[in-house]
Amino acid sequence: MKNQFVVNVIHRPEMVPEYAEKVTGHGKEENISRKALLTESLDIFKTQQAIAHKNGIKTTIQMTYASLFNDEAVSLAKEHHEKYGDEIALTLLGLPCKEFREKYKTKDFCIWMFSMEDKKEIVRDVFGKFYDTFGFYPESTGSYYMDAELTNFIKEEYPSVKCAVATCWEEGPKAYHTCNNSWYTLFDGGPWAPWIPSKQNTHAPAADASEDSGIVAIPHLSRDLIACYDGNGSNFGTHPQNVLRGMIYDSKTWEYPYLYNLIDQYRNLARFNNGYAYNMMFVGPGWMNKMGRWEAPYELLLKSYEDGMAYYGKLKKEGKLIDMTMSEFADYYRKKKTYTEPECALWDDILYGSEKELFWYTDPYMRACVNMDQGGAIVDLRPYAAKLNWPVGIGTKHVQDASYPFLIQEKYRAGYFTHYAGEGTIRSAKVTHNGEEVDLALCRTKAHFSEEIIDGRKNRVLTLDTVDIEFADLTCSVQTKVYFEEGTGRVAHERKVVKMSDPTASVSLNEYIVACYGTTEYPEDMTPVRLVIDGEEKQEIAYEYKCREAAETGAKSVYALIPPIETKVSLDVERKGEAAVSGYIKEGYAFSPMFTLGYTTQMKEGEVVKTWLSLEKAN
Amino acid sequence: MAQSGKGKLNFRCPSCFMRDLDIDMFYDKDKKQYYCIRCQYTGTEEDVLAKNEMARFRYRAAMKRFDFGLDDMEWGADGND
C-alpha cells in the first residue's frame, strides 16, 4: 500500500490584515482604508503566491470580502487560477473594510459571533458579491470557526460549497489567556484533522448520511498535538510564523528544525489512518508584515515561509506529497473515508525532550486523549455521541463560547494531581495490596498501535508496555490495552496481571472515571447530574454536593446522566473467573465538584479484566 | 516626552512570555527602557534578548531533527483508495 500525504496551502488577500492595523498603525488614529495598508496587504499576498508557485505548490485563494472590492486582487486570482490551477474560494475571514463597516455599522468581524439574522445577511452579501465578481459560486469557504447553523445555511443556499475551514484545534481558553484575555476564539474540543461535520454540531463528525452537513471540514492549521494541548496553540503549528511566535528557532542561525519535525510527524500519521495523512498551511498576510512581527524582523518572517514551502516542494518533487486545492481535497476525502472510520494519532513530543506520548482519537461518538505518560489514562474526553446542539453568536446563550463540552479535561479540571483535597478529571485505575495503593496514572509507559476485528467490529488498539508495580512485599506486572470500538461510542481498558512475585497473591483493581462537564476552567452547576447503579435494584444519587456514595456487588453498570450536555456516560465490566465485581458511584462536594463511577474486583496472576466506558445521547 | 511608543521591533515581555502571555512592551525613550504594562518587568533591549534566550529553556528538543522512519514507507498517488 502506498501512503499519501495530502497538503492544502491557502492564501487570503486580506486587505486589512489582522494585527497590521494594530501593529503598524500604532500611534495613529485608526484608519482601515489607509493606502499604505492596502498596498502592503496585496504585496504580501503576491509574495505568498509567488513562493508557493516557485515550489510547484498549487494554492487555494480564499478571497476576502474586502478583496472583492479590489480589482488587482480579483485579477490576480483569475490569472493564478488559469496559470497554476489555484482554486478561487471565499473566506468569511477578512470582513473588516470600509464597505463592511459602513453597511453593518459594527466592528465585529467573526462570522460565528453575529446573530443568525446577520449571519444570513452577511453570507448572502459576501457570496453575492463573489458571484458578481467571478460569475460562479465558490466550492470552498471557511472561517476560524463555522457553527453548524451557519454551515447548514450556507450549504442550503449555496450547494456548490463542499469544503470549509471550520475550526482551529484547541483554540480556546488557553489562546484567550495568552492574548491577555482579549482574543475571543473559544472553540476547544474539535478534531485536529479533516472530518465531515454533523448538521447538529460542527465539532462532532457525522455518524451517517442523515447527519452529514454536506461539507468536508479542515482545521485552521495542523497543530502540535502535545504542545497545543498544554500551551498556546498559536505557537505550535505548521504555520512558520507561529513557530517564530513561540521562539522555537535559533536566534543566531535562524534555523527551526521543529517546523520540519512537525510536518514529518503529520506525515507519520499515515501509519494510523490506513495510509492517509494530511497537513495544511494557512498564513494570513498580517504574519508577513514589513514591520516585522514581535521579535522577528521581516527578513525572518519571509525566510520561514520560503523554507516551509520549499520543504513541501521538495517532498512533492520526491513523490512524497500531493498538493490539492480545498475542493479537490473534499472529493478525495469523501472517497477515502467512511463516516465511522476514526482519525487516530499516536503523537510524540518533538519539542520539549520529555519523551511523552499521547494518543488522540476522534470518531462521530467521541474525541479522546490517552496519555501514555500516565499509564494509558484518558485525560480528555468529549462526548460527541450527544451531538449537542450549541448555537453560538449574538442572541444565543453562547455568544463567544463555541467549545464542545468535556467530561474530562486534565488542564481545566485537574487530572491525577490536585492540591490539598478533592479529585481531578481522569479515567484511570488503582491497584491496591495490603493497604498500599498505586494509581496507574503514575506508571509511565509507551504504546503500540494496531487494528483488530473483535466480535465482528473494528477496534483501534493501543498495547502498552507492561509496568512493574512494586509494593512492600509484592511486585505486580500489569499490562494495559485500550480498545476503541468503531461506530459504537465505546472504549475499553483491559488490565492483565502478567506476573506477580508471589503467584498465589492477589491485588485489588479499582477501575474509575472522575468526570464533570464544562468548556472552561471554571466549575458548572452539578445539581442536574444524576448517578445511577443499575443492579438488582436501582440506586440513584441526585447531585447535591453531599459527598454521598453507593455500591453494589454484581452491578450490571454504573452511569451518570448529565442533562446540560445531554450525555450519558457509563462503565461496565467484562470479567472471567469467580471473583466478584462491585460497581460504585460517588457524588462530589463543593470543593471537588466531580462525580466518580467505578468498579472494584480482585485479580490474580494471569487474570484479565476489561472495563468499558460508553457514551450515549440522553435528553 | 511623557508618552511611550513601540521600539524598533515589537518586543514582548519575556517574563510574561514564560507564563504563556503575549504582551507587547512599550519603550520609554528617556530611560532607554522597555517595560511591561501587565507585570513589573523592565529592561534594555540587550536584557530582553537575553531573557528571550532564557525562555527557550523548555524547548530541549527544538534543534533536534527527528527521524520517523518515513523513508522506509512507500509514498505515492496510487494509495489505498
HADDOCK unambig.tbl for C-alpha pairs under 7 A between the chains (distance, minus, plus):
assign (segid A and resid 1 and name CA) (segid B and resid 79 and name CA) 6.06 0.50 0.50
assign (segid A and resid 1 and name CA) (segid B and resid 80 and name CA) 6.04 0.50 0.50
assign (segid A and resid 2 and name CA) (segid B and resid 74 and name CA) 5.07 0.50 0.50
assign (segid A and resid 2 and name CA) (segid B and resid 75 and name CA) 4.98 0.50 0.50
assign (segid A and resid 2 and name CA) (segid B and resid 76 and name CA) 5.64 0.50 0.50
assign (segid A and resid 2 and name CA) (segid B and resid 78 and name CA) 6.25 0.50 0.50
assign (segid A and resid 2 and name CA) (segid B and resid 79 and name CA) 4.61 0.50 0.50
assign (segid A and resid 2 and name CA) (segid B and resid 80 and name CA) 6.74 0.50 0.50
assign (segid A and resid 3 and name CA) (segid B and resid 74 and name CA) 5.94 0.50 0.50
assign (segid A and resid 3 and name CA) (segid B and resid 75 and name CA) 4.61 0.50 0.50
assign (segid A and resid 3 and name CA) (segid B and resid 76 and name CA) 6.17 0.50 0.50
assign (segid A and resid 3 and name CA) (segid B and resid 79 and name CA) 5.76 0.50 0.50
assign (segid A and resid 4 and name CA) (segid B and resid 75 and name CA) 5.84 0.50 0.50
assign (segid A and resid 4 and name CA) (segid B and resid 76 and name CA) 5.84 0.50 0.50
assign (segid A and resid 4 and name CA) (segid B and resid 77 and name CA) 6.39 0.50 0.50
assign (segid A and resid 4 and name CA) (segid B and resid 79 and name CA) 6.22 0.50 0.50
assign (segid A and resid 177 and name CA) (segid B and resid 21 and name CA) 6.82 0.50 0.50
assign (segid A and resid 178 and name CA) (segid B and resid 20 and name CA) 5.45 0.50 0.50
assign (segid A and resid 178 and name CA) (segid B and resid 21 and name CA) 4.19 0.50 0.50
assign (segid A and resid 178 and name CA) (segid B and resid 22 and name CA) 5.60 0.50 0.50
assign (segid A and resid 179 and name CA) (segid B and resid 21 and name CA) 6.27 0.50 0.50
assign (segid A and resid 179 and name CA) (segid B and resid 22 and name CA) 5.74 0.50 0.50
assign (segid A and resid 180 and name CA) (segid B and resid 21 and name CA) 6.39 0.50 0.50
assign (segid A and resid 231 and name CA) (segid B and resid 20 and name CA) 6.91 0.50 0.50
assign (segid A and resid 232 and name CA) (segid B and resid 20 and name CA) 6.56 0.50 0.50
assign (segid A and resid 248 and name CA) (segid B and resid 62 and name CA) 6.25 0.50 0.50
assign (segid A and resid 256 and name CA) (segid B and resid 63 and name CA) 6.71 0.50 0.50
assign (segid A and resid 257 and name CA) (segid B and resid 62 and name CA) 6.80 0.50 0.50
assign (segid A and resid 257 and name CA) (segid B and resid 63 and name CA) 5.67 0.50 0.50
assign (segid A and resid 257 and name CA) (segid B and resid 64 and name CA) 6.55 0.50 0.50
assign (segid A and resid 257 and name CA) (segid B and resid 65 and name CA) 5.77 0.50 0.50
assign (segid A and resid 258 and name CA) (segid B and resid 62 and name CA) 5.57 0.50 0.50
assign (segid A and resid 258 and name CA) (segid B and resid 63 and name CA) 6.75 0.50 0.50
assign (segid A and resid 261 and name CA) (segid B and resid 65 and name CA) 6.41 0.50 0.50
assign (segid A and resid 261 and name CA) (segid B and resid 66 and name CA) 6.06 0.50 0.50
assign (segid A and resid 268 and name CA) (segid B and resid 68 and name CA) 6.66 0.50 0.50
assign (segid A and resid 268 and name CA) (segid B and resid 70 and name CA) 6.74 0.50 0.50
assign (segid A and resid 275 and name CA) (segid B and resid 80 and name CA) 6.94 0.50 0.50
assign (segid A and resid 292 and name CA) (segid B and resid 9 and name CA) 6.96 0.50 0.50
assign (segid A and resid 293 and name CA) (segid B and resid 10 and name CA) 6.64 0.50 0.50
assign (segid A and resid 294 and name CA) (segid B and resid 9 and name CA) 6.20 0.50 0.50
assign (segid A and resid 294 and name CA) (segid B and resid 10 and name CA) 4.26 0.50 0.50
assign (segid A and resid 294 and name CA) (segid B and resid 11 and name CA) 5.14 0.50 0.50
assign (segid A and resid 294 and name CA) (segid B and resid 12 and name CA) 6.49 0.50 0.50
assign (segid A and resid 295 and name CA) (segid B and resid 9 and name CA) 5.91 0.50 0.50
assign (segid A and resid 295 and name CA) (segid B and resid 10 and name CA) 5.94 0.50 0.50
assign (segid A and resid 295 and name CA) (segid B and resid 11 and name CA) 5.30 0.50 0.50
assign (segid A and resid 319 and name CA) (segid B and resid 75 and name CA) 6.66 0.50 0.50
assign (segid A and resid 319 and name CA) (segid B and resid 76 and name CA) 5.78 0.50 0.50
assign (segid A and resid 320 and name CA) (segid B and resid 75 and name CA) 5.17 0.50 0.50
assign (segid A and resid 320 and name CA) (segid B and resid 76 and name CA) 6.00 0.50 0.50
assign (segid A and resid 335 and name CA) (segid B and resid 81 and name CA) 6.85 0.50 0.50
assign (segid A and resid 336 and name CA) (segid B and resid 81 and name CA) 5.56 0.50 0.50
assign (segid A and resid 350 and name CA) (segid B and resid 61 and name CA) 6.29 0.50 0.50
assign (segid A and resid 351 and name CA) (segid B and resid 59 and name CA) 5.45 0.50 0.50
assign (segid A and resid 351 and name CA) (segid B and resid 60 and name CA) 6.52 0.50 0.50
assign (segid A and resid 351 and name CA) (segid B and resid 61 and name CA) 4.72 0.50 0.50
assign (segid A and resid 351 and name CA) (segid B and resid 62 and name CA) 5.06 0.50 0.50
assign (segid A and resid 352 and name CA) (segid B and resid 58 and name CA) 5.85 0.50 0.50
assign (segid A and resid 352 and name CA) (segid B and resid 59 and name CA) 4.55 0.50 0.50
assign (segid A and resid 352 and name CA) (segid B and resid 60 and name CA) 4.89 0.50 0.50
assign (segid A and resid 352 and name CA) (segid B and resid 61 and name CA) 5.31 0.50 0.50
assign (segid A and resid 353 and name CA) (segid B and resid 60 and name CA) 5.17 0.50 0.50
assign (segid A and resid 353 and name CA) (segid B and resid 61 and name CA) 4.89 0.50 0.50
